[in-house]
Amino acid sequence: MFSLNNYSGLVFCLLYFVLICLLRAEPLAKVSQGLVQGTILKSRNGRNISGFIGIPYGQPPIRKLRFSSPLPAKKWDGIHLANKDGIMCPQPIEGTVIGNEDCLVLNVFTTRMKFNISTTESANLDYYGPLYLMDQDIVLVTINYRLGLLGFLSTGDSVAPGNFGLKDQVLALKWVQKNIQVFGGDKNRVTLFGESAGGASVTYHALSNSSRGLFHQYIIHSGNALVPWGYRDRSLFKKDVNYIARHIRCPTNKSQDLIDCFRKTDFHKLVNLTTYNVLDFPEILWIPTNEVESEDSFLTDSPQNLINKNKIRDYPFISGTVFDEGLYVTCPFYANSTSQTKLNVLGRCVNGTSNRFFKPEDLSNFNKAIQSYYFNGSVSSMNEVKLLKMFTKFAGDSQFIFPNWILLEKMAKIAKSPIYSYLFDYHGQTSYAEIDYDIKNNIGVNHADELLYIFSGVYSPLASRNDNYIIDLMVDLWTSFAINGKPSSEHLAIIDLWEPYQRSKSFLQIGNISNNTDPSVTLRQDYFTDRMNFWKENFPLLKL
């Protein structure tokens, strides 16, 4: 800040400011709230990117706005600096709560803004960097939204109906509709893209009236609204909300009193009581739910009912999984564990999964069928190698692969828009098994491994010829779909190899199913056929 006593000083400071701006050539944009100043990045192949990192789209969800629907960010005076990464919504990581509640921000990356380049800077985009995707002519927007208890707590009534994280996403999509043309984007050509919980979120937007008109096609990776960890009825939240209340000494008789108390509690205490262990994956507590009817509700019925009633919007979409999704659960055992630990956690995983597929009185039938099909009727008699292999298949099939397949089967019968399916089975120089657990040997293609070839970051130090080919291919396919609704790539022998799923139930196999270090790409039809038939016949999720 400057304290100026005369106009000559003011002119000097203004001239100095202009010179600095011209020297640094930082991009400037005017959005609905005011001016934002970004930074300049270089794409993987050297394109200049205007990066606007940390633009507020919602007011901080604190005090009365905690456990409430988000409100649009207020206007600001002057220039908002949008050039540094690092804002995260609160979440527990290895026993420590990281992030801050003032986190409703989004990032915009574009190559369509004109400015004079004299120098470049780099932002700290550790996880989902834009440097691969921005080699193509798209505008990329990534968003933060409330997570866990802060994003999905529900009192089962109108006091705190839940789905706040999904409502954050809706607000961000509305911001895109209002502002994206400033960055060279087309508000009538918006493609949603999410992986895992993000994939489930994307499907919810295809079901919710709140998102109508805000996007036009979508891509879902390894997760949709049918996954057993993706939905809980609002009646099931009470015991978990009361558990939190007892530990922080909040009243539980009336929802309003309880939420008023929660709003006064430091968020670290709340989040600390919801520590998540990957081995409890099927029983995630703070997730989307059905709300009571209101003008503000995002979802008022289960996704299963809505999809069965053909309420999902008929938009073009891509949906797929990786080959070894279940490694998300079993990686810790490949890293270090005893046989008894494996047996105990397997039981927890099976029971937790069954709770989401069946009513309590039917759980024994679920357990018997799973034991028979995957474990030859006896887990204890299996050797460790076989046990882990089948444990991985069970976890992957139940948590990701079957929900993906059953939605594709349903949509193939009712959708007029083209839908595309893929299976990713390429293992490159690194994987999340190595990153998260330091597992050096190739145990398979883990949950989220495909993101290493779409988003740049410190967790994707890829350099081999095969890795670079997969990056080029994935970026081509995903961005061509976003641009014109048809995934294609000049890196394929047949540019338009990937055909719609409705045509012949075909999916794009990325990586060789017999050798996952081979980056070959084929069109196939056998998507775990025997395993999918087992689930469809024994535990149907949808009416086909």
N, C-alpha and C positions, 0 to 999 in steps of 0.2 A: 504494500500500500504506500502511496505517495501523499505527502502533505504539501500542496502547492500554494505559493504566496503571490505569484504573478503569472501573467499569460505567457511570458517567454519561457518560464519553466514548464508550463503545460505543453506548449508546442514542442519543446525539446523531448519531453517524455513520450508524446504521441509519435514523433518521428522515430524515436528509439524503438518503440513498440512495433511500428510498421517495418522497420529494418529487420528486427528479429524475426518477425513472421515471414518476411520474404526469404530470409536466409534458411529458415527451417522448413518452409513450404508445407506446413501442417494443414491438412484438409479441414475446412470449416463447412458446417451445414446448419440450416435453420429448420428445426422441427417444431411441432406444435407447442412445446413448452419454452422454446428459446433457442439460442445459438449453442452448438456443440462443436468442440474442436477435437479432432481425432489425431491419429498418428499414421505414419507411412510404413508399410511392411513390404516385403518381397515374397512373392509366391515361390514355390519349389523350382519353377522354371524361369524365374526372374521377372515376372510381371509386377508392376507397381500396384499395391493395394491400399486403398483408403480404409483404415480401421478405426471404427468408433466403438470404444470399449467401455462399458459401464454406463450406458445411457439410462437414467431412471424412467421406467414406464409406470410405476405404481408408487404411492406414498409408502413410507416405512410402516409395515404392519405391526406396530407397537401400541401399547396401552389399549385403548378401546378398539383399535383395528386388529389386534391379535385375536385369532379365532373369529374373524369377520371377513366378509367379501372385500377384495382390494378396491381401493379408490385410485383414479388416475393421478399420476405425478403432477404436482403443482408447477406453474410457470416459474421460471427463474430470471433474474436480471443478469446482465453481463454474459460471459461465455462459460459454459460448463465444460471442464476438461474431461474428455472421454478417451484417455490414452494409456490407462494402466489397468492391468488385470489384477485379480486377487480377491474380488468380492465373491463371497460364498454364503449361501443360506446356512443356518445352523444345522450341524449334523455331527453324530458321534463317530470319531475315527480312532480306533485302537485305544479306547478308554478316555479320550480327550474330546471335548466339544470344541469344534472349530466353526468359524463363520460368525456372521452378525445378522441381526434381524433386518437391518436396513439393507436389503439385498435384492429388491425387485428391480433389477436392471437387465438390459439386453445389450448385445453386441451386434454391430452391423459391419459387414465387410463388402466392399464393392470396388470394381475396377472402372466404373462408369462415371466417375467424377474427374473433372479436369483441374489440374493444378501443376505448377512448375516444380519439378523435382530438382533439389539441390543437395539434399541429404536424406538419409533414411534412419528410422529408429526401429526397435523391436519391442513388442509387448510380451509379457510373460504368460503365454497361453500354453500352460503345461498339459492340459488334458485334451481339449477339442480345438486345436489350432486350425486355421483356415488355409494353410499354405499349399495343401494339395488341391482342394476343391476350387480355389480361386485361380487356378490355371485355366479354368473355363469361364465362359461369359455368364455368370450368375451373380445375384446378390444374396449373400448368406447372412442369416440372422440366427443367433443363438441366445437362449434366454435362461435366466435364473427363476426359480419358483420355490415356494415353501415346501419343505420336505417333512417326512416323519410326522410326529405328533403335532408340530406347529402347522403343518400343512393339511393334516387329515384327521385330526381329532373330531369326534362327533358325540354329542350328548343325546342323539337320537330324536331331538326335537328342534324347534326353530331357534333356540338360544345359540347353539353352535352346531349347525346341520352337517358340517364336514365339507370335504372336497375343495378346501381353500386353495390348495396347490393347483388344481385344475382350473379354478376360477382365475388364478394369477395368469395362467396360460392364455385364457380367453382375453383377458385385459391386454396381454402382450400382442395377441393377434389383432385386436382392435387398433392398437398403436401402429402395427404394420400397415393396416388398411389406410390409416390417416397419414402416415409419414413416408412410406417406402418409396414413393415416387421421387422424393428429394434425393435419394441415393441411386436413382436410375432403375429402380425396381418396378414391377407391374403388379398392382394390387389385385388384378384379375387373374393372376397366374401364380398362386401361392401353393407350394408343396410342403406339407408337414412331414417331418422325418424324426423318428425316435427309436432308441434301442432299449431293450429290457423294460424297465418301468416307463421309459419314454415311449416305447412301442405300445404299451398298454394305454398310456395317455393319448396317443394319437388315435387309437381305436375309439376311445371314449368321445373324442371330438367328432368322430364320424357318427356317433349315436346321440349326442346331445344337441338339443335345439339351441342352446346358448352359443354354439359355434357355427351355426348355419350362416353361410355366405362369407365366412372368414378364410376359407381355404378351398382348394379345388381338386387336389389329389394328394396322395400320401404314401409314405414308405415306412414299414414297420419291421424292425429287426428283433427277433428273439423275444417276443412278448406281445400279447394283445389282451383285451378285456376279459378273455375267457380263462386266462391262466389262474391256477388255484391260489396264487399269491396276489391276485389283482383286484379282489373284491370281497367285502364283508357286508353282511346285512347290518343295518344300523342298530338292531336289537342286540348285537353281540359286543358292542363297544363298552357297555356300562361297567362291567367288572374291571376292565382295564383302565377306564377313566377313574373309577373309584380307587383303584390301586395307587395311581399317581396322587390322587387327592389325599389319601391317608398318609403317604410319605412326606407330603409338604404341609400337612395339617390344614387342609381346606375342607369346608363343609360339603356333604354329599346329598343332603335332603332335597335341595332345589338346584336345578341346572343353572339358573342365573347367578345364585350365590357362589356356586362352584367355579363358574367361568370368571366371575369378577375376581375371585381369589387367584385363579390361574394367571389372570392378566397382570396381577401385582407381583407375581413371582419371577425371579430372575430366570431368564430362558435357559441358562446353563443347568439349573436344577431340574427343570422339566425334561430337557433333552438327555441329561445324565441318567434319568430313570427309564430311558427307552433304548439302552445299549443293544445293538443288533449283532447277532452272531450268524455268520453265513450258514452254520450247521442247523439253524432254526429257520432256514429259508422258507419252507412251506407255510410257516405260521407267522409271517409278518403281520403286525397288528394295525398299523396306522396306514390305511390304504383307502381307495375310493369306496363309497357306500351309496345307498339309496337315501335320498333326503325326503323330508316332508315337503308336500307341494307348496310352492311359493313362487312369486315373480322372480326370485333370485336363484332358484334351484338349478343346479347343473344336471343332476341325474335323480330320477324318482322311481326307477325300476331297476332290476338286475340286468346286467348286460346279456345274460343268457336269455331272459324273457324277451328283451328288445330285439335281439338278433333272430330269435325264433319267430317273432312277429314281423320280420323283414323291415325293421325300423332303421337299419344301418344305411347310410346314404350311399347311393350308387355312383361312386367316384372311381377313377382309375387308381390302382395302387399296386405296390410291390410288397411282398411279404416273404420272409425266409428265416432260416436258422443256420447255426454252425453245426458241424457234424457231431461234436462231442460236448453238447450243451451241459451235460451233467458234471463235467469237470469243475464247474462252478462250486459244486457241493463236495466233490471228492478230492480236489487238489490237496487239501490239508493232509489227507491220508497218504497220498503219494509222497508228500514231503516228510512226514514223520508221524507215526501213530502205532499203537498196538492193535492186535487182532480184536481184543475185547472192546476197545474203544470203537473200532469199526462196527462191531455188532450192535453196540448200544446206540450209536448214532444212526445206524441204518434203521433200527426200530423206531427212533424218533422221527426220522424222515418219512418212513412209510405211514406212521400214524398221523403225522401232521398233514401229509398229502391227502389221506383218506378223509380227514375232517372237512376238506374243501370239496370233495367229490360226493360224499354220502352223508345221510343222516346217521346219528349215533348207533341206531339199532342195526344198521347195515355194515358197520365197520369190519366186523369179523369176516364177512364175505369178501370185502376188498382185500384184506390182508392175505387171506387164503389164495385168492387168485394171483396176487402179485408174487407171493412166495413160490407158487407153482410155476408160473410162466418165466420169471426172471432168475429164480434161484433153485430150480429143480426140487422145490418143496422143502429144502433144508439149507438154511444159510450157514449153520455151524459146520457143515461137512465140506464146504467149499474151501479150496486153497486161496491164499490171499490175492494172487494175480487174477484169478477168475472172479472172485468176489468183488474186487474193485472195478473190474471191467463191467460186470452186470449192474453193480450199484450205480455206475456212471450212466449206463443206458436207462435204468429206471428213473433216475433223477431227471435226466434230460427229456425223456419221453413225457413224463407226467407234468413237468414244470414248463416246458417250452414247445417241444416238437409236436405232441398231439394237439394242444390248443391251436398251434399254427395250422396244422393240416386240416383240422375239422372246420376252421373258419374258411379256409380256401375251398373246401368241398361245398360248404354252404353257399358261398358267394359265387362259385362256378355255376350253380343252379339258378341263381336269382339276378346276378349282375349283368347288365348290358354293357357297362364300361369294361375295358380290358383290365385284367389282373395278371400279375406276373409273380412267379415263385422262384426262389433260389435256395441252394444249399451250399454253404461255404466250407471247404475242407482243404484249405491251403495253410501249411505251417512254414513260416519263413524264419528269418534269423532270430526273431524274438517272439514271445507270446506272453499272455498274461499269467500262464503257469510259471514262467521264468521270472517275470517282473514281480509278481506278488509273493511267490513261494520259493524262488531261487531254484526251481526244478530245471536242471540243465538238459535232461534227456527229453526227447520228443514223446510226450504221453498222449498227444492228440491236439485237436483244435478247440480251444476253450471258448466259453461264453465271452463275447465281446472282442474276440481276436480280429474279426473282420474290420473293426473300427481303426485298427492300426494302419490300414491301407486307404482310409478315407479322410481321417483327421491327422494333422501333424501335431507333434508335441515331444516333450522330453522322453515319453514312454514309447516312442516309435523310431529308434535309431536305425532305420532300414536303409540298406545300401546295395544289396546284392542285385544282380541282373533280374532274377526271378521276382524279387520283392518289388522292384521298380516297375516291372511289367504288370503285376497285380494292382499296384497303385494307379497306373495309367488306365488299366481296364476298369477298375471300380469307379474311378472319377468320371470316366467317359459314360459308363452305363447310368450312374446315378444322376449326373447333371443333364444328360440328354433326355432322360425321363422328366426331369423338372422343367426343361425348356419346351419340349414338344409332346410329352406324354408317351414316348416310345423309347425304351432303353436300347441303345445300339452303340457300337464301338468299332472304329477302324482297326483296333488291335485284335479283332477276331477275324478268322478266315472268312466267315460269313458275317457281314456287318450286322444284319438283322436276325442273327441266329435265335435270339431270345423271343419266343412266341408266347402269346397269351395262354394262361393256364386252362382257360375254357376249351381251347382247341383240342388238346389231346392229353390233358393232365400232365403236361411236361413242365420241368423246372430246369433252371440253369445250374449246372454243377460246376462250381468254381474250385478247381483243385482236383487232383486225381484221387478217386475213392480208394484205390489200391496203394497209392503212394502219395501221402499228403505234402511232400516236398516238391512234387511236380505241379507246376502252375497251369496245367492244361485245363481247357474249358469245353464242356460238352452239354448237350441237351439230353436229359434223361427223364424217365417216367417212374422208376422204382424208388419212391420216397419212403423208405422203411416200411414197405407194404405190409409185411406180416405183423410187425409191431403195432402199426396204426390200426389194422383190423382187430387186433386183440383189444385195444382201448375202445374202439367204436362199438364192438359187440358187448363188452362187459361194462363200460362206463361212459355211455353216450352223453355228450354235453349239449348237442343240438339235435333238432329234428331235421334229418336230411331227406 
